[in-house]
Amino acid sequence: MRLDELKPAPGSHHRRKIVGRGIGSGHGAQSTRGMKGQRSRSGFSGMTGFEGGQIPLIRRIPKRGFRTTRWRTDYSIVNVGDFEARFEAKASVNPKALQDLGMVKGSRKLKVLGDGELSKALTVQAHAFTASAKEKIEKAGGKIEVLKA
């Protein structure tokens, strides 16, 4: 038996906590909120991470590293080898053509990587190319066009 195989016993269930329905319910009077104070009032929604004036955990632990998600450019990627079977010689490969074939989704920028072999001369339009992709396309007699925007 593993933890992910555990199931509750047949017929057992946990009753939802009902509050504010009289003293006989066990959760009447202050409705499990304690006696007085800011947290007991209706409409209280405290600041996330607020610890009553103590320095919050998020400020106590050291900060390390950074993320580039704010200015990173997300690309849809396609390999040079994918063009071999899907395009005829002298064809134009652009983001619209790749979308129509279902090779890329969405409207992100397109980057061509150099994995695979190419033997046809193609005109490839994309926003970015790797050095090996440029080399393979030009070696096959094709042209590359870097798109702006």
Buried (B, 14 or more C-beta within 10 A) or exposed (E): EEEEEEEEEEEEEEEEEEEEEEEEEEBBEEBEBEEEEEEEEEEEEEEEEEEEEEEBEEEEEEEEEEEEEEEEEEBBBBBBBBBBEBBEEEBEBBBEBBBEEEBBEEEBBBBBBBBBEBEBBBBBBBBBBBEEBBEBBBEBEBEBEEEEE
